[in-house]
Amino acid sequence: MLREVEVIADNGRDAGRVFVVREMPAAKLEMFAFRALMAACRTNADIDPTGGFGELVQVGFKALFSADFQDLKPLLDEMMTGVDIVLNKGRTDQIRRGIIDSDTEELETRLKIRQAWIELHTGFTLPAFR
């Protein structure tokens, strides 16, 4: 069964909004990971595949900041396809649906959602998001 994690925005205009990040199925995640790794490798980053998964995630993620945005945009978009917003949480009229751009008003909220996505899929917290 695929895992989910709840993210509650705690600042600014998004304060109190509830989001659910869904785990990507393994086959889809594998293709996502290969595309991300290929984008990171195109930056000429020194990625040691024998360094263990944690090192690969951290070095690869840092390398993505140097990647061409055309390589990153599809990955960033795909991350958000696994995110829902929960409206009216805990009420009888509660609704859960995929997020749309206007569901978040703060950059911090989107970064928090992405951090939760990365942690859910890798088991690692990246230093840039601590």
Helices and strands as residue ranges (DSSP letters): E 4-8, G 12-14, E 18-22, H 26-41, H 53-64, H 69-80, E 83-87, E 95-98, G 101-103, H 107-122, G 127-129
